[in-house]
Amino acid sequence: EMAKSVFKNAIDYRRVRVHHGGYLPFGLQHKDTAMTPNGEMYYPTLLYNDDFAKAEAAQQWLFIHEMAHVWQHQMGMSVRTRGLISWLVEYKYSLPPYYTLADYPMEQQASIIADYFILTEFGMERWLKENFFKGIVGPDLLNKYENTLKYFIEDPKDRRTLCK
C-alpha cells in the first residue's frame, strides 16, 4: 500500500521481489547499498526490513527510492545499464520551475520521488533530515516538488516522466 500511494497502478506489483541479501556476488555489494538492477530489490542485511511500511522514515525513503527504480525498469528504462555508472552520478538536485521529472537522470529521479514522499508523509521537520535537495528551502517547497512531479502525480504511467 505504501508503494501504491506513490506509484499507483504504474507498477505490476506481482512482479516485484524484495531480496534479503545483495545482488552482486562475492560480497561486492557494499553493506550500505541497496540495488534494483532488474526490477527486483536487493537489500543487504543492514538495510533489509520485513515490512518497510512499518519502518522508520529513513528506511521508507530507501524503499520508495528503490521502488522508483522498479518503476523506471517497468517503464522500459535500462536501469541495470544506467546503474553501472551510478557511483559516478550526483544524487543531489535542485528544482528549477522549468524542469519536470524527465529532465533529471535516473538516480535524481528516484531521490526526488522519495524526498517528495517523505515531505508529504512525514512533514518538513523529517524531510530536512532525509533529503538530497540543494537549494533554498522556503514556503513554496511543496509547490516546487508538485511542479516538477506534475505529470508523475497525475499519472505515473505517463511517458513524459521518464529521463530524456
Backbone as ProteinMPNN parsed JSONL, in Angstrom:
{"seq_chain_A": "EMAKSVFKNAIDYRRVRVHHGGYLPFGLQHKDTAMTPNGEMYYPTLLYNDDFAKAEAAQQWLFIHEMAHVWQHQMGMSVRTRGLISWLVEYKYSLPPYYTLADYPMEQQASIIADYFILTEFGMERWLKENFFKGIVGPDLLNKYENTLKYFIEDPKDRRTLCK", "coords_chain_A": {"N_chain_A": [[0.822, -1.202, 0.0], [1.997, 1.213, 0.689], [3.769, 1.719, -1.441], [1.9, 1.851, -3.52], [0.619, 4.208, -2.883], [2.285, 6.07, -3.92], [3.152, 5.25, -6.538], [0.877, 4.37, -7.7], [-1.028, 2.547, -10.003], [1.011, 2.087, -11.763], [2.982, 0.272, -11.542], [3.533, -3.184, -11.864], [2.862, -4.928, -9.333], [2.907, -7.6, -8.708], [5.115, -8.63, -9.91], [7.231, -7.69, -8.476], [9.966, -8.245, -6.393], [11.462, -8.512, -3.212], [14.559, -8.876, -2.017], [16.364, -10.381, 0.596], [19.39, -9.792, 0.937], [22.396, -9.287, -0.966], [22.822, -8.279, -4.445], [25.099, -8.454, -5.994], [27.77, -10.797, -6.506], [30.119, -12.493, -4.267], [30.349, -10.698, -2.136], [30.584, -8.137, -3.178], [28.772, -6.071, -3.229], [28.251, -3.164, -1.463], [27.674, -2.974, 2.047], [25.997, -0.941, 2.829], [24.388, -0.351, 0.699], [21.587, -0.588, -1.261], [20.25, -2.298, -4.114], [18.643, -2.202, -7.296], [18.585, -3.565, -9.965], [17.148, -4.964, -11.9], [14.409, -4.764, -11.766], [13.834, -6.003, -9.445], [14.375, -5.784, -5.934], [17.301, -5.593, -3.963], [18.456, -5.95, -0.837], [21.045, -5.573, 1.406], [21.739, -7.215, 4.557], [21.997, -5.259, 6.598], [20.31, -3.224, 5.731], [17.877, -4.36, 5.208], [14.362, -4.938, 5.755], [11.585, -6.551, 7.15], [9.073, -5.46, 6.848], [8.683, -2.69, 5.304], [6.791, -0.683, 5.387], [6.22, -0.329, 8.02], [8.527, 0.606, 8.983], [11.083, 2.966, 10.064], [11.352, 6.436, 9.004], [13.71, 6.84, 7.422], [14.249, 4.3, 6.34], [11.898, 3.891, 4.95], [12.18, 5.924, 3.077], [14.357, 4.889, 1.609], [13.178, 2.553, 0.593], [11.127, 3.605, -1.085], [12.752, 5.008, -2.85], [14.136, 2.854, -4.075], [11.923, 1.52, -5.128], [11.259, 3.368, -7.037], [13.183, 2.801, -8.923], [12.286, 0.293, -9.687], [9.894, 1.068, -10.889], [10.967, 2.666, -12.979], [12.33, 0.662, -14.404], [10.176, -1.038, -15.147], [8.883, 0.722, -16.791], [10.461, 0.698, -18.954], [13.041, 1.707, -18.928], [16.566, 1.26, -19.037], [17.692, 0.218, -16.38], [19.698, -1.351, -15.177], [21.936, -0.972, -16.897], [22.268, 1.848, -16.751], [22.733, 1.961, -14.072], [25.297, 0.99, -13.793], [27.022, 3.115, -13.864], [26.202, 4.563, -11.73], [27.553, 5.138, -9.393], [29.065, 7.245, -10.07], [27.401, 9.362, -10.438], [25.474, 12.267, -9.494], [23.396, 12.501, -6.715], [22.129, 14.556, -5.548], [19.982, 17.395, -6.124], [18.369, 20.25, -7.659], [15.35, 22.215, -7.906], [14.374, 23.716, -10.37], [11.876, 25.882, -11.844], [11.291, 25.284, -14.502], [11.879, 22.661, -14.972], [10.857, 19.278, -15.375], [10.17, 15.988, -14.086], [11.321, 14.342, -16.011], [13.584, 15.675, -16.849], [15.677, 15.004, -15.259], [18.38, 12.781, -14.359], [18.492, 9.167, -13.823], [19.075, 8.409, -11.007], [18.645, 10.816, -9.646], [15.947, 11.214, -10.24], [14.799, 9.125, -8.728], [15.537, 9.945, -6.162], [14.177, 12.411, -5.958], [11.483, 11.572, -6.055], [11.396, 9.95, -3.733], [12.11, 11.839, -1.768], [9.97, 13.632, -1.981], [7.933, 11.94, -1.131], [8.679, 11.61, 1.595], [8.416, 14.269, 2.473], [5.639, 14.711, 2.116], [4.468, 12.651, 3.612], [5.685, 12.628, 6.148], [6.329, 15.219, 6.835], [7.859, 18.551, 7.031], [9.908, 18.796, 9.018], [11.008, 16.207, 9.323], [11.681, 15.746, 6.655], [13.779, 17.536, 6.316], [15.864, 16.113, 7.404], [16.155, 13.923, 5.754], [16.856, 14.187, 2.884], [17.883, 14.947, -0.528], [17.881, 17.378, -1.675], [19.12, 20.415, -2.995], [19.222, 23.719, -2.476], [17.216, 26.674, -1.949], [15.22, 26.478, 0.854], [11.99, 27.108, 1.252], [8.672, 28.493, 1.881], [7.426, 27.673, -0.415], [8.219, 25.147, -1.093], [6.851, 22.607, -1.277], [5.223, 23.191, -3.467], [7.192, 23.435, -5.44], [8.096, 20.781, -5.689], [5.676, 19.572, -6.507], [5.294, 20.844, -8.961], [7.525, 19.94, -10.427], [6.985, 17.228, -10.41], [4.578, 17.042, -11.729], [3.45, 15.602, -14.014], [3.98, 13.0, -13.243], [2.571, 12.808, -10.801], [-0.052, 13.153, -11.717], [-0.307, 10.919, -13.465], [1.521, 8.206, -13.105], [2.209, 6.47, -15.156], [2.606, 7.979, -17.354], [4.581, 8.69, -20.077], [6.037, 10.979, -20.287], [7.325, 11.326, -17.963], [9.685, 9.94, -17.813], [13.324, 9.78, -18.013], [14.939, 11.965, -20.294]], "CA_chain_A": [[0.0, 0.0, 0.0], [2.875, 2.372, 0.719], [4.233, 1.95, -2.813], [0.746, 2.25, -4.33], [0.297, 5.606, -2.599], [3.189, 6.879, -4.741], [3.242, 4.802, -7.932], [-0.477, 3.977, -8.107], [-1.045, 1.284, -10.747], [2.055, 2.127, -12.793], [3.873, -0.868, -11.303], [2.923, -4.508, -11.711], [3.401, -5.32, -8.03], [3.079, -9.06, -8.662], [6.456, -8.939, -10.42], [8.237, -7.09, -7.596], [10.546, -9.108, -5.356], [12.382, -7.858, -2.286], [15.509, -9.901, -1.592], [17.182, -10.17, 1.793], [20.736, -10.149, 0.506], [22.902, -8.484, -2.067], [22.703, -8.695, -5.84], [26.429, -8.76, -6.518], [28.404, -11.964, -5.877], [31.394, -12.383, -3.546], [30.357, -9.563, -1.222], [30.964, -6.907, -3.878], [27.791, -5.019, -2.947], [28.535, -2.537, -0.173], [26.642, -3.291, 3.046], [25.111, 0.215, 2.967], [23.847, -0.045, -0.62], [20.547, -1.42, -1.873], [20.32, -2.267, -5.576], [17.448, -2.641, -8.016], [19.041, -3.535, -11.355], [16.342, -5.766, -12.823], [13.012, -4.739, -11.341], [13.766, -6.635, -8.129], [15.187, -5.039, -4.975], [18.267, -6.388, -3.205], [18.86, -5.226, 0.367], [21.937, -6.269, 2.337], [21.141, -7.414, 5.882], [21.973, -4.0, 7.342], [19.239, -2.357, 5.231], [16.643, -5.121, 4.981], [13.285, -4.873, 6.733], [10.485, -7.444, 6.775], [7.909, -4.651, 6.496], [9.147, -1.309, 5.179], [5.688, 0.225, 5.716], [6.261, -0.1, 9.467], [9.893, 1.026, 9.303], [11.263, 4.397, 10.295], [11.326, 7.255, 7.788], [14.897, 6.636, 6.579], [14.079, 3.048, 5.599], [10.815, 4.109, 3.988], [12.781, 6.705, 1.994], [15.14, 3.972, 0.783], [12.249, 1.67, -0.108], [10.496, 4.355, -2.18], [13.83, 5.26, -3.825], [14.348, 1.616, -4.836], [10.704, 1.284, -5.911], [11.346, 4.241, -8.218], [13.957, 2.057, -9.92], [11.367, -0.73, -10.208], [9.01, 1.809, -11.793], [11.747, 3.006, -14.173], [12.562, -0.594, -15.122], [8.928, -1.49, -15.761], [8.528, 1.694, -17.832], [11.327, 0.455, -20.099], [14.383, 2.265, -18.78], [17.614, 0.27, -18.79], [18.19, 0.557, -15.046], [20.962, -2.059, -14.943], [22.991, -0.29, -17.65], [22.489, 3.168, -16.151], [23.251, 1.735, -12.726], [26.737, 0.711, -13.838], [27.757, 4.354, -13.607], [25.504, 5.328, -10.696], [28.501, 5.588, -8.37], [29.654, 8.479, -10.585], [26.4, 10.405, -10.63], [25.036, 13.1, -8.383], [22.05, 12.217, -6.213], [21.556, 15.845, -5.153], [19.264, 18.057, -7.211], [17.591, 21.449, -7.373], [14.028, 22.12, -8.536], [14.005, 24.923, -11.117], [10.473, 25.806, -12.27], [11.165, 24.833, -15.893], [12.216, 21.234, -15.039], [9.931, 18.241, -14.938], [10.91, 14.797, -13.661], [12.058, 13.793, -17.16], [14.831, 16.416, -17.044], [16.667, 14.51, -14.305], [18.845, 11.411, -14.6], [17.847, 8.073, -13.097], [19.195, 8.452, -9.539], [17.981, 12.015, -9.15], [14.504, 10.95, -10.286], [14.443, 8.289, -7.574], [15.678, 10.775, -4.961], [13.082, 13.391, -5.945], [10.249, 10.858, -5.694], [11.5, 9.541, -2.322], [12.082, 13.051, -0.94], [8.583, 14.108, -2.004], [7.2, 11.024, -0.253], [8.983, 11.963, 2.991], [7.818, 15.578, 2.749], [4.174, 14.628, 2.211], [4.041, 11.67, 4.616], [6.281, 12.858, 7.468], [6.412, 16.649, 7.101], [9.09, 19.305, 6.78], [10.959, 18.526, 10.005], [11.664, 14.943, 8.959], [12.249, 15.931, 5.318], [15.064, 18.227, 6.462], [16.864, 15.104, 7.779], [16.159, 12.807, 4.798], [16.651, 14.64, 1.512], [19.033, 15.242, -1.379], [17.605, 18.672, -2.284], [20.06, 21.514, -2.762], [18.567, 24.956, -2.889], [16.588, 27.441, -0.88], [14.026, 25.84, 1.412], [11.042, 28.146, 1.633], [7.279, 28.054, 1.996], [6.957, 27.152, -1.7], [8.915, 23.889, -1.373], [5.908, 21.594, -1.755], [4.833, 23.593, -4.824], [8.309, 23.104, -6.34], [8.012, 19.336, -5.946], [4.469, 19.271, -7.281], [5.528, 21.306, -10.327], [8.482, 19.013, -11.04], [6.361, 15.905, -10.492], [3.175, 17.188, -12.168], [2.998, 14.502, -14.878], [4.066, 11.787, -12.428], [1.465, 12.825, -9.84], [-1.284, 12.918, -12.49], [-0.333, 9.551, -13.98], [2.89, 7.685, -13.131], [2.469, 5.742, -16.404], [2.836, 8.975, -18.404], [5.956, 8.545, -20.557], [6.734, 12.264, -20.126], [8.013, 11.317, -16.673], [10.972, 9.235, -17.922], [14.502, 10.557, -18.399], [15.016, 12.286, -21.733]], "C_chain_A": [[0.862, 1.26, 0.0], [3.34, 2.713, -0.694], [3.083, 2.419, -3.701], [0.36, 3.702, -4.087], [1.149, 6.548, -3.45], [3.054, 6.529, -6.222], [1.9, 4.356, -8.518], [-0.429, 2.636, -8.831], [-0.005, 1.245, -11.862], [3.031, 0.965, -12.662], [3.031, -2.136, -11.23], [3.541, -5.103, -10.444], [3.59, -6.828, -7.904], [4.478, -9.467, -9.113], [7.574, -8.432, -9.506], [8.678, -8.099, -6.541], [11.505, -8.275, -4.516], [13.272, -8.948, -1.715], [16.263, -9.463, -0.339], [18.574, -10.679, 1.453], [21.117, -9.35, -0.72], [22.686, -9.102, -3.434], [24.058, -9.162, -6.366], [27.046, -9.947, -5.787], [29.654, -11.574, -5.082], [31.481, -11.157, -2.64], [30.735, -8.244, -1.864], [29.988, -5.756, -3.646], [28.058, -4.474, -1.555], [27.371, -2.77, 0.785], [25.647, -2.153, 3.261], [24.397, 0.568, 1.664], [22.8, -1.068, -1.054], [20.687, -1.283, -3.383], [19.014, -2.786, -6.166], [17.76, -2.639, -9.511], [18.067, -4.141, -12.367], [14.858, -5.793, -12.458], [12.769, -5.453, -10.029], [14.743, -5.912, -7.21], [16.05, -5.983, -4.148], [18.805, -5.539, -2.056], [19.83, -6.068, 1.18], [21.283, -6.313, 3.726], [21.004, -6.116, 6.667], [20.78, -3.116, 6.959], [17.884, -3.045, 5.115], [15.64, -4.918, 6.116], [12.171, -5.799, 6.249], [9.243, -6.679, 6.334], [8.314, -3.183, 6.477], [8.05, -0.306, 5.526], [5.653, 0.548, 7.207], [7.627, 0.412, 9.92], [9.941, 2.529, 9.573], [11.418, 5.119, 8.955], [12.518, 6.995, 6.868], [14.777, 5.355, 5.753], [12.934, 3.151, 4.598], [11.322, 4.933, 2.809], [13.527, 5.77, 1.049], [14.229, 3.049, -0.025], [11.601, 2.388, -1.293], [11.53, 4.684, -3.255], [14.049, 4.021, -4.695], [13.111, 1.249, -5.657], [10.669, 2.187, -7.141], [12.161, 3.557, -9.31], [13.136, 0.896, -10.501], [10.448, -0.08, -11.239], [9.739, 2.146, -13.095], [11.966, 1.765, -15.04], [11.294, -1.041, -15.856], [8.426, -0.527, -16.84], [9.456, 1.577, -19.042], [12.721, 1.042, -20.021], [15.377, 1.139, -18.507], [18.312, 0.608, -17.47], [19.538, -0.108, -14.784], [22.118, -1.332, -15.641], [23.301, 1.071, -17.048], [23.092, 3.029, -14.755], [24.738, 1.447, -12.687], [27.564, 1.947, -13.543], [27.14, 5.157, -12.468], [26.432, 5.804, -9.585], [29.174, 6.893, -8.799], [28.682, 9.649, -10.559], [26.03, 11.099, -9.329], [23.607, 12.723, -7.989], [21.345, 13.518, -5.827], [20.962, 16.541, -6.372], [18.694, 19.376, -6.721], [16.284, 21.321, -8.155], [13.678, 23.415, -9.27], [12.601, 24.778, -11.707], [10.273, 25.269, -13.684], [11.56, 23.366, -16.066], [11.011, 20.386, -14.658], [10.786, 17.022, -14.592], [11.781, 14.239, -14.784], [13.395, 14.488, -17.4], [15.959, 15.935, -16.136], [17.126, 13.11, -14.691], [18.228, 10.43, -13.598], [17.904, 8.216, -11.572], [18.538, 9.688, -8.953], [16.466, 11.858, -9.2], [14.064, 10.17, -9.05], [14.528, 9.088, -6.279], [14.545, 11.788, -4.849], [11.778, 12.725, -5.502], [10.269, 10.473, -4.212], [11.455, 10.748, -1.389], [10.667, 13.628, -0.862], [7.711, 13.238, -1.091], [7.427, 11.394, 1.214], [8.33, 13.29, 3.36], [6.311, 15.464, 2.956], [3.692, 13.677, 3.302], [4.518, 11.999, 6.034], [6.435, 14.335, 7.816], [7.808, 17.23, 6.938], [10.213, 18.948, 7.746], [11.722, 17.246, 9.66], [12.328, 15.048, 7.59], [13.624, 16.583, 5.406], [16.194, 17.261, 6.811], [17.083, 14.065, 6.688], [16.024, 13.277, 3.357], [17.963, 14.878, 0.789], [18.856, 16.579, -2.094], [18.731, 19.644, -1.985], [19.416, 22.776, -3.322], [17.954, 25.634, -1.683], [15.312, 26.723, -0.447], [13.116, 26.949, 1.915], [9.638, 27.601, 1.69], [6.72, 27.465, 0.701], [7.56, 25.792, -2.048], [7.976, 22.81, -1.922], [5.458, 21.914, -3.183], [5.93, 23.271, -5.834], [8.281, 21.618, -6.696], [6.814, 19.012, -6.839], [4.594, 19.739, -8.725], [6.449, 20.338, -11.068], [7.83, 17.66, -11.313], [4.963, 15.927, -11.116], [2.684, 16.038, -13.042], [2.989, 13.182, -14.109], [2.888, 11.706, -11.457], [0.137, 12.549, -10.551], [-1.407, 11.461, -12.912], [1.093, 9.022, -14.059], [3.226, 6.871, -14.385], [2.758, 6.687, -17.575], [4.311, 8.936, -18.814], [6.732, 9.858, -20.475], [7.488, 12.331, -18.802], [9.396, 10.678, -16.748], [12.094, 10.171, -18.334], [14.499, 10.784, -19.898], [16.243, 11.663, -22.351]], "O_chain_A": [[0.499, 2.261, -0.618], [3.305, 3.876, -1.094], [3.273, 3.295, -4.545], [-0.169, 4.36, -4.982], [0.769, 7.697, -3.673], [2.865, 7.412, -7.059], [1.813, 4.009, -9.696], [0.155, 1.682, -8.317], [-0.128, 0.458, -12.8], [3.818, 0.705, -13.573], [1.964, -2.159, -10.617], [4.612, -5.708, -10.489], [4.367, -7.279, -7.063], [4.969, -10.532, -8.737], [8.745, -8.723, -9.748], [7.849, -8.725, -5.88], [12.255, -7.447, -5.033], [12.798, -9.841, -1.013], [16.731, -8.329, -0.236], [18.889, -11.851, 1.658], [20.262, -8.806, -1.419], [22.405, -10.294, -3.559], [24.143, -10.149, -7.097], [26.866, -10.09, -4.578], [30.171, -10.465, -5.217], [32.571, -10.636, -2.405], [31.164, -7.322, -1.171], [30.342, -4.594, -3.846], [28.088, -5.226, -0.581], [26.212, -2.762, 0.371], [24.569, -2.371, 3.813], [23.857, 1.667, 1.534], [23.092, -2.256, -1.193], [21.184, -0.27, -3.875], [18.371, -3.679, -5.615], [17.248, -1.793, -10.246], [18.157, -3.856, -13.561], [14.143, -6.734, -12.803], [11.638, -5.51, -9.547], [15.809, -5.477, -7.646], [15.592, -7.031, -3.693], [19.508, -4.552, -2.267], [19.48, -7.169, 1.605], [20.379, -5.53, 4.018], [19.991, -5.902, 7.332], [20.297, -2.341, 7.785], [16.861, -2.383, 4.942], [16.015, -4.749, 7.276], [11.854, -5.819, 5.059], [8.449, -7.183, 5.539], [8.29, -2.513, 7.509], [8.356, 0.818, 5.924], [5.116, 1.581, 7.608], [7.849, 0.626, 11.112], [8.975, 3.255, 9.341], [11.592, 4.489, 7.912], [12.348, 6.936, 5.651], [15.166, 5.336, 4.585], [12.996, 2.563, 3.519], [10.942, 4.677, 1.667], [13.355, 5.844, -0.167], [14.488, 2.794, -1.201], [11.534, 1.832, -2.39], [11.217, 4.642, -4.445], [14.138, 4.131, -5.917], [13.238, 0.723, -6.763], [10.111, 1.811, -8.172], [11.864, 3.714, -10.494], [13.279, 0.562, -11.677], [10.249, -0.616, -12.33], [9.202, 1.94, -14.183], [11.807, 1.814, -16.26], [11.338, -1.381, -17.038], [7.637, -0.914, -17.702], [9.265, 2.271, -20.041], [13.507, 0.889, -20.955], [15.051, 0.173, -17.817], [19.386, 1.209, -17.457], [20.432, 0.522, -14.22], [23.163, -1.105, -15.031], [24.467, 1.413, -16.855], [23.866, 3.879, -14.316], [25.378, 1.639, -11.653], [28.679, 1.846, -13.03], [27.511, 6.312, -12.257], [26.123, 6.782, -8.904], [29.786, 7.571, -7.974], [29.098, 10.804, -10.65], [26.244, 10.584, -8.232], [22.722, 12.638, -8.841], [20.116, 13.576, -5.785], [21.383, 16.307, -7.504], [18.552, 19.595, -5.518], [16.136, 20.414, -8.974], [12.781, 24.141, -8.84], [12.181, 23.668, -12.034], [9.17, 24.838, -14.022], [11.576, 22.869, -17.192], [10.251, 20.723, -13.75], [12.0, 17.04, -14.791], [12.866, 13.719, -14.525], [14.255, 13.94, -18.09], [17.085, 16.42, -16.244], [16.365, 12.34, -15.277], [17.539, 10.825, -12.657], [16.865, 8.149, -10.915], [17.939, 9.622, -7.88], [15.769, 12.321, -8.296], [13.074, 10.518, -8.406], [13.687, 8.927, -5.394], [14.011, 12.002, -3.761], [11.057, 13.265, -4.664], [9.271, 10.649, -3.514], [10.828, 10.688, -0.331], [10.226, 14.061, 0.202], [6.855, 13.749, -0.369], [6.473, 11.48, 1.988], [7.754, 13.421, 4.441], [5.769, 16.065, 3.884], [2.614, 13.88, 3.861], [3.834, 11.685, 7.009], [6.651, 14.67, 8.981], [8.79, 16.514, 6.739], [11.362, 18.812, 7.326], [12.952, 17.223, 9.706], [13.412, 14.504, 7.382], [14.531, 16.223, 4.656], [17.36, 17.554, 6.544], [18.108, 13.384, 6.696], [15.135, 12.795, 2.656], [19.019, 14.996, 1.411], [19.603, 16.883, -3.023], [19.239, 19.696, -0.865], [19.11, 22.859, -4.511], [18.154, 25.215, -0.543], [14.447, 26.406, -1.263], [13.434, 27.641, 2.883], [9.424, 26.395, 1.565], [5.664, 26.832, 0.711], [7.427, 25.332, -3.182], [8.287, 22.172, -2.929], [5.327, 21.012, -4.012], [5.635, 22.876, -6.962], [8.425, 21.246, -7.861], [6.937, 18.264, -7.81], [4.055, 19.098, -9.627], [6.175, 19.964, -12.209], [8.101, 17.028, -12.334], [4.24, 14.934, -11.039], [1.58, 15.542, -12.818], [2.102, 12.35, -14.298], [2.277, 10.647, -11.311], [-0.698, 11.799, -10.045], [-2.456, 10.839, -12.748], [1.814, 9.36, -14.998], [4.398, 6.607, -14.651], [3.113, 6.237, -18.665], [5.19, 9.13, -17.975], [7.959, 9.854, -20.582], [8.212, 13.294, -18.549], [10.202, 10.856, -15.835], [11.854, 11.222, -18.928], [14.108, 9.91, -20.673], [16.478, 11.82, -23.549]]}, "name": "protein", "num_of_chains": 1, "seq": "EMAKSVFKNAIDYRRVRVHHGGYLPFGLQHKDTAMTPNGEMYYPTLLYNDDFAKAEAAQQWLFIHEMAHVWQHQMGMSVRTRGLISWLVEYKYSLPPYYTLADYPMEQQASIIADYFILTEFGMERWLKENFFKGIVGPDLLNKYENTLKYFIEDPKDRRTLCK"}
